[in-house]
Amino acid sequence: MPYSKPIEAFEDMLAVFSPQGAEGLTAVFQWDVLGENGGVWHIKVADGKAELVNERHPSPTVSQTCGTDLFLSMVNYEIDGMQAFMSGKLKMTGDMNVAQKIYEVFPLPQPKG
């Protein structure tokens, strides 16, 4: 089933976390999701583990800001994150090299249905 709320995607991101994809990585990925069912979440990656926290981190490695609809479109594979960033729909700050590893670190499967 496609994701209908951001928290569903974040919970699945933890479930599919790839220690191999995160090898040697210590980072904080933060999302500011604006709108219905939105909020601020960050995932701390360190020592081959990932931890989800529902609050703002004081100094994330990479931070993404977008509306709920765009976030859901990205996690449902309806729009590519890089495409959203290049078009100005997705605001991103921080280490872009780390940002590009997100699909390796959290290999969400394409939703069925």
N, C-alpha and C positions, 0 to 999 in steps of 0.2 A: 504494500500500500504506500502511496506517496505520503510524505510528511505533511501534516496540516498545522503543526505547532512547532516553533523552534526547539522547545525542550525535548521533543521526541528525537530530533536530529542529534542534539547534543548527547543525549543518553546513548544513542546508537554509536556516536563517534567514540565514546569510551569503550563500548563493546567491541568495536573493530580496531581499536588502537593497535598499531603495529610497532612493537619494540625494535624490529629490524629497520623499519622506515625512520625511526627516531634515534637510531644508533648515533651516539656522540652528540646528541642535541639536548641542550638545556634552554628552554624557551617558554614564554607565556603567550598564548594565542588568545586575543580578546575580541569579543563581538558585542557591539552596541546595536541591538535590533529594535528599531523604532516602530511603534504602532501596536495593533491588537496582538496580544500574546507575546509582545516583545519584552525586552529586559536587557540586562548586561550580564554576560557570562564570560568567564575565562577558563581556559584549560592550561594547567601547568604541566609541562613535560620535563622530566628529569630522571636520570638513573633508570631508564627503561620503563617508566611508569607515567600515567596520566591521571590528573585529578581535576574534576569539574567543580567550579565554584560559581554560585549565582550572585556575583558582585563585581564591582570594578577593581582591577588590580592597579596599584600605584605606578607601576612602570612596566607595562607589557612589552614584549619583544616586537609584536606586531598587533595592530588594532584595526578592526574593520567596523565600519558603520554603514548600515543600510536599513531600508524598511523591511517589515516582515514579509511582504510579498516577494521582494527580490531575494531575501535570504532563502525562503522556501523554494523559489525557482532554481537557485543554485544547488541546494542539497537534493532537489528532485531531478537534477540534470537537465533542466529546461533551458538554462543559460549557463555559460561557462564563466567562472569567477574572473578570469583575466579579461574576458570580453566585457563584463560588467564594470570592471575597474577602468579599462581603457575608454569606455563610453561615458565615464563620470558618474554612473549610477551607484557604484560601490566606492566609498571613501576608505582609503587605507593609509596608515602611517606606520613607521617603524622599518624593520629589516625586511626588505622585499625578497631577499634570498631565502629567508626562513618562511615567509609567506608562501613561496612557491613549493615548499615541501608539504603543504597541508594535505594533499591527496595521497602522498606516500605515508604520512604519519597516521592519517584517519581515512583509510580506503573504504568509504561508504559504498555499499553496493547500489546499483541503479534500482530504484523502487519499481516493483511490479504493480500493474493495475492502473 
